[in-house]
């Protein structure tokens, strides 16, 4: 990867992803992946289906991005206080930031990149990857849930039961998960040795991508909730065997829905 100009982020495009659920294993590249949801938008406040509609951050969202960047930079650029064989090594200040093309994610990524650089991070990016765009919510986009239910009652009922609706033109969860996984692992493989890859994207896309990164099918696994605004989840590359002490190195979930404000954690 090459360093893009901050005023004109590089863009990555790729062919359609394969929906298989094998766990990624490799011995080089990034040792940590952090998925970060974008900051708040007015559509979030109004509880509207946002999907691929391009809405900007609001004032609160920009403040969230800066504050989250401060906390996450300290987390990523400092050696972990944790010890033991299951703790990922922390030997580099190199950070690669990739993001969705939608402005609420790309602006969050730009703000966080600035904070990381100010704290001594060797930052590459943000690099825009089209595969990290939010899940397409089809007919529901721009509507609140009550508005969608009034306009499309049968479609909303079906979606509430399964989380899927081809009739409403909602993108299937396994397709979303596969493209986010592929973008994420590609960035991790291409990153400098022992770097951290930060993926700035969206709630639905991150959740399905995270599940798929762990070798699970998001059409079948439904035991995780999505991230709050400017919260993050971490995958670390360690061995297997439960404790992380044995087995082929692969990315394993170390934290989920962590943020800088404990009062909104898990809200």
C-alpha positions as CSV (number, residue, x, y, z in Angstrom):
1,X,0.0,0.0,0.0
2,X,1.2,3.5,-0.7
3,X,0.5,6.6,1.4
4,X,-2.4,8.6,-0.1
5,X,-2.8,12.3,0.2
6,X,-4.9,13.2,3.1
7,X,-7.1,15.4,1.0
8,X,-7.7,12.7,-1.6
9,X,-7.8,9.2,-0.1
10,X,-6.8,6.2,-2.2
11,X,-9.6,3.9,-3.3
12,X,-9.5,0.2,-3.5
13,X,-12.0,-1.8,-5.6
14,X,-12.2,-5.6,-6.0
15,X,-14.3,-8.3,-7.6
16,X,-17.3,-9.9,-5.8
17,X,-16.4,-11.9,-2.7
18,X,-16.8,-15.6,-2.2
19,X,-19.2,-16.5,0.7
20,X,-17.1,-19.2,2.3
21,X,-16.5,-19.2,6.1
22,X,-12.9,-20.5,6.5
23,X,-10.8,-18.9,9.3
24,X,-7.9,-16.8,8.0
25,X,-4.4,-17.9,9.1
26,X,-1.1,-16.2,8.2
27,X,2.2,-15.5,9.9
28,X,3.0,-12.0,8.7
29,X,1.3,-8.6,8.2
30,X,-0.9,-7.0,10.8
31,X,-1.2,-8.6,14.3
32,X,-4.3,-6.6,15.3
33,X,-7.5,-5.6,13.5
34,X,-9.7,-2.9,15.0
35,X,-13.2,-2.4,13.6
36,X,-14.6,1.1,14.4
37,X,-18.1,2.3,13.7
38,X,-18.4,5.9,12.4
39,X,-19.5,8.8,14.6
40,X,-23.1,10.0,15.0
41,X,-25.2,11.4,12.2
42,X,-28.6,13.1,12.3
43,X,-30.1,9.9,10.8
44,X,-28.8,8.0,13.8
45,X,-30.4,10.5,16.2
46,X,-33.7,10.2,14.2
47,X,-33.4,6.4,14.2
48,X,-33.6,6.1,10.4
49,X,-32.4,3.3,8.2
50,X,-29.3,4.9,6.8
51,X,-27.8,2.1,4.7
52,X,-26.0,3.4,1.6
53,X,-27.5,6.9,1.9
54,X,-24.5,9.3,2.3
55,X,-25.2,11.3,5.4
56,X,-22.4,13.4,7.1
57,X,-21.3,13.4,10.7
58,X,-23.0,15.9,12.9
59,X,-21.2,18.0,15.5
60,X,-21.5,15.3,18.1
61,X,-20.2,12.7,15.7
62,X,-17.0,14.7,15.0
63,X,-16.4,15.1,18.7
64,X,-16.9,11.3,19.2
65,X,-14.4,10.6,16.4
66,X,-11.7,12.8,18.0
67,X,-12.3,11.5,21.5
68,X,-12.4,7.9,20.4
69,X,-9.2,8.5,18.4
70,X,-7.4,9.7,21.5
71,X,-8.4,6.7,23.6
72,X,-7.8,4.2,20.8
73,X,-4.4,5.7,19.9
74,X,-3.2,5.2,23.5
75,X,-4.5,1.7,23.3
76,X,-2.9,0.8,20.0
77,X,0.4,2.7,20.3
78,X,1.2,1.6,23.9
79,X,2.5,-1.8,25.0
80,X,-0.4,-3.8,26.5
81,X,-0.4,-4.1,30.3
82,X,-1.7,-7.6,29.9
83,X,0.7,-10.6,30.0
84,X,0.6,-14.2,29.0
85,X,0.8,-16.4,25.9
86,X,-2.6,-15.3,24.6
87,X,-1.7,-11.6,24.4
88,X,-0.8,-10.3,20.9
89,X,2.7,-8.8,20.6
90,X,2.9,-5.0,20.5
91,X,6.1,-4.1,18.7
92,X,5.2,-1.5,16.2
93,X,3.6,2.0,16.0
94,X,2.6,1.3,12.4
95,X,-1.1,1.8,11.7
96,X,-3.0,1.2,8.5
97,X,-6.5,2.8,8.3
98,X,-9.0,1.6,5.7
99,X,-12.6,2.9,5.5
100,X,-15.9,2.9,3.7
101,X,-16.5,5.4,0.9
102,X,-19.5,6.9,2.7
103,X,-18.6,10.3,4.2
104,X,-19.7,9.5,7.8
105,X,-17.0,6.8,7.8
106,X,-14.3,8.5,5.8
107,X,-14.5,11.7,7.9
108,X,-14.3,9.6,11.1
109,X,-11.2,7.9,9.6
110,X,-9.6,11.2,8.7
111,X,-10.2,12.6,12.2
112,X,-8.9,9.5,13.9
113,X,-5.8,9.4,11.6
114,X,-5.0,13.0,12.6
115,X,-5.1,12.0,16.3
116,X,-2.9,8.9,15.7
117,X,-0.3,11.0,13.9
118,X,-0.3,13.6,16.7
119,X,0.4,10.8,19.2
120,X,3.3,9.4,17.2
121,X,1.7,6.8,15.1
122,X,3.2,5.9,11.7
123,X,-0.1,6.1,9.8
124,X,-0.9,4.9,6.3
125,X,-4.3,6.1,5.0
126,X,-7.1,6.5,5.3
127,X,-7.5,4.2,2.2
128,X,-11.1,4.0,0.9
129,X,-12.3,0.4,0.1
130,X,-15.7,0.1,-1.6
131,X,-16.3,-3.3,0.0
132,X,-16.6,-1.6,3.4
133,X,-19.8,0.3,2.5
134,X,-22.8,-0.2,4.7
135,X,-25.4,-2.9,4.1
136,X,-28.0,-1.8,1.6
137,X,-31.3,-1.6,3.3
138,X,-33.3,-1.3,0.1
139,X,-36.8,0.0,0.4
140,X,-36.4,0.9,4.1
141,X,-33.6,3.4,3.6
142,X,-34.4,6.9,4.8
143,X,-37.3,5.7,6.9
144,X,-37.8,5.2,10.6
145,X,-39.0,1.8,11.6
146,X,-42.6,3.1,12.3
147,X,-42.6,4.7,8.8
148,X,-41.3,1.5,7.2
149,X,-43.9,-0.5,9.0
150,X,-46.7,1.8,7.9
151,X,-45.5,1.7,4.2
152,X,-44.4,-1.9,4.0
153,X,-46.0,-3.9,6.9
154,X,-45.5,-7.4,5.5
155,X,-41.9,-6.7,4.5
156,X,-41.0,-5.3,7.9
157,X,-42.6,-8.3,9.7
158,X,-40.6,-10.7,7.5
159,X,-37.4,-8.7,8.1
160,X,-38.0,-8.6,11.9
161,X,-38.3,-12.4,11.9
162,X,-35.2,-13.3,9.9
163,X,-33.1,-10.2,9.4
164,X,-33.4,-10.7,5.7
165,X,-35.7,-9.5,2.9
166,X,-35.0,-10.0,-0.7
167,X,-38.4,-8.6,-1.5
168,X,-37.4,-5.3,0.2
169,X,-34.0,-5.4,-1.8
170,X,-32.0,-5.7,1.5
171,X,-28.5,-7.0,0.9
172,X,-28.1,-10.5,2.3
173,X,-26.1,-10.8,5.5
174,X,-23.6,-13.4,4.1
175,X,-22.8,-11.2,1.1
176,X,-22.1,-8.3,3.4
177,X,-20.0,-10.3,5.7
178,X,-17.9,-11.8,2.9
179,X,-17.0,-8.5,1.3
180,X,-16.1,-6.9,4.6
181,X,-14.0,-9.9,5.6
182,X,-12.2,-9.9,2.3
183,X,-11.4,-6.2,2.4
184,X,-10.2,-6.5,6.0
185,X,-8.0,-9.6,5.6
186,X,-6.5,-8.2,2.4
187,X,-5.5,-5.0,4.3
188,X,-4.1,-7.2,7.1
189,X,-2.0,-9.3,4.8
190,X,-0.6,-6.3,3.0
191,X,0.1,-4.2,6.1
192,X,3.6,-3.9,7.5
193,X,4.8,-6.6,9.9
194,X,3.1,-6.2,13.4
195,X,1.0,-3.3,12.3
196,X,-2.5,-2.5,13.5
197,X,-5.2,-2.3,10.8
198,X,-8.1,0.0,11.7
199,X,-11.3,-0.6,9.7
200,X,-13.7,2.4,9.9
201,X,-17.1,1.4,8.6
202,X,-20.8,0.9,9.7
203,X,-22.8,-1.0,12.3
204,X,-24.5,-3.6,10.1
205,X,-21.5,-4.1,7.9
206,X,-19.0,-4.4,10.7
207,X,-21.2,-6.9,12.7
208,X,-21.5,-9.2,9.7
209,X,-17.9,-8.8,8.7
210,X,-16.7,-9.5,12.2
211,X,-18.8,-12.7,12.4
212,X,-17.5,-13.9,9.1
213,X,-13.9,-13.1,10.1
214,X,-14.4,-15.6,12.9
215,X,-15.5,-18.3,10.5
216,X,-19.2,-18.1,11.3
217,X,-22.2,-17.6,8.9
218,X,-24.1,-14.4,9.7
219,X,-27.2,-16.0,8.2
220,X,-27.1,-18.5,11.1
221,X,-25.2,-16.9,14.0
222,X,-27.2,-14.2,15.7
223,X,-25.7,-13.8,19.1
224,X,-23.9,-10.5,18.8
225,X,-25.3,-7.0,18.7
226,X,-23.8,-4.2,16.6
227,X,-21.4,-1.4,17.7
228,X,-22.4,1.9,19.1
229,X,-21.2,5.1,17.4
230,X,-17.4,5.4,17.6
231,X,-17.1,2.1,19.5
232,X,-14.8,-0.7,18.4
233,X,-14.1,-4.4,18.4
234,X,-10.6,-6.0,18.2
235,X,-9.3,-9.1,16.6
236,X,-5.7,-10.2,17.6
237,X,-3.5,-12.7,15.8
238,X,-2.6,-15.5,18.2
239,X,-2.4,-19.3,18.3
240,X,-5.3,-21.6,19.1
241,X,-5.9,-24.1,21.8
242,X,-8.4,-22.0,23.7
243,X,-5.8,-20.1,25.7
244,X,-4.2,-18.8,22.5
245,X,-1.0,-20.7,23.2
246,X,-1.2,-23.3,20.5
247,X,-2.4,-24.0,16.9
248,X,-2.0,-22.0,13.7
249,X,-2.0,-18.2,14.2
250,X,-5.3,-16.7,13.3
251,X,-7.4,-13.7,14.2
252,X,-9.5,-14.2,17.4
253,X,-11.9,-11.9,19.1
254,X,-10.3,-10.0,22.0
255,X,-12.9,-7.2,22.7
256,X,-16.3,-6.1,21.4
257,X,-18.2,-2.8,21.5
258,X,-15.5,-0.9,23.5
259,X,-15.7,2.8,23.7
260,X,-14.4,5.9,25.5
261,X,-17.5,6.3,27.6
262,X,-18.5,3.5,29.9
263,X,-22.0,4.9,30.3
264,X,-22.9,4.1,26.7
265,X,-21.1,0.7,26.5
266,X,-23.6,-1.9,25.5
267,X,-26.4,0.7,25.3
